């Protein structure tokens, strides 16, 4: 189950309908998907893509996405500190950042400004989150440093991060 936390207001939402309503009201898509079959934790990317094809293909068509792939980050991933550091800095993308969590977990942080408090969404297996283009955010692998996701996108060039240098992310990295 996902969790949405608003640290500055000491608010935590733990029910998916509440999380979905909060995010959708801010233009962030949040859904839950199920695989069409069970697979082992060491399933190949092809097996994972095939398991989610019944929901992935219509989703891509409905939203104009062209491609998808599977990525996996584990504690023994080479260059993990460098990979993690790249995600931890507040940034934007020129297209939506869509992630479906197959296994593990990750924390998406959002800085929407406009008097909105910074908030965090813990995503777990079954969660789909779509960060709209140009929305300030950052991603934390969390203490387990394990996540397997399907990335969905129109053009890989749109995934190039544009760092904001705002420093907001630094405040929320400490002790969360």
C-alpha positions, 0 to 999 in steps of 0.5 A: 500500500502506498503512503502519502506524507506531508511533513510540514503539516504532519499529515499521512494518508494511507488509503489508496482512494485518499492518496489518489484523490489528493494526487489527482486534484494536483494533476498527478495520476495514481493508479493500481495495476495487477499482473495477468499472471504471477512471476518469480522475483527474478523474472526477466524484463520480457516476462514482466512486460508480458504479464502487464501487457493487458493494462500497459498497451491500452494505457500507452495508446490512451496517453500517447506513449510510444515505448516502455522498458523495465529497470531494476535497482538493487543494493548490489547495482554497480555505481548505486551511490551515483545513480541514487545521487542523480535521483535525489536532486530536485528536477523536472522533465520535458515529458511525463515521468511514468513509473509502474512499480513491479517490486520494491518501493520508492519515494517520489517527492513533489514541490508544486509551489503555489502555497502547496506544501512539499509532499512525498508518495511512497510507491510500492508494488502495483502502484502507477504514478505519472509525474506531469512534465515540468513538475518539480520532483525528486526520487529516493530509493529509500533504505532498502535501495530496491525497486523494479519498475516499468518506465513508460515514455514517448521519447527517452530524450524527455527523461533528461533531468533539468535540475532546479538547484532550488535546495528544497530537496536538501531540507527533506532528505534529512531524517525522513 
